[in-house]
Amino acid sequence: MRFTIRFLVFLHRSQFNAHSVKLEKILNGLKTLTPREHEVLDRVVSGRPNKQIAYELGITIRTVKAHRGRVMEKMEANSLAELVMMIASVRLQENHGDDSSDTDRWRLSHTKPNLA
């Protein structure tokens, strides 16, 4: 019985550490994005099609695809679904406040002030 409890505690800690490493990797990837790539990323993750993103940002669809490709590369995402999961995990972490200093810095660094 003691062995089982110790093993479960070890397993929980190793999963937590693996999650922390993944989150750190995602945050590091986010730090490499340009402000325009962050704008494209936010719209892609929210489900907007390239055509709508292009219209909203005043750029061509081809440019949206280029930014989207660089985002995928920098984030080391193999698919749109994987990219969405990465961003969802960061946003969930923000909401739980477990690592607020890094996630707050990310959020502040990629949002533009509303000057309207």
Protein Blocks (a to p, Z undefined) as FASTA:
>chain_A
ZZmmmmmmmmmmmmmmmmmmmmmmmmmmmmmpcfklmmmmmmmmnopafklmmmmnopaf
klmmmmmmmmmmmnopabfklmmmmmmmmmmmmmnommmmlmmmmmmmmpccdfZZ
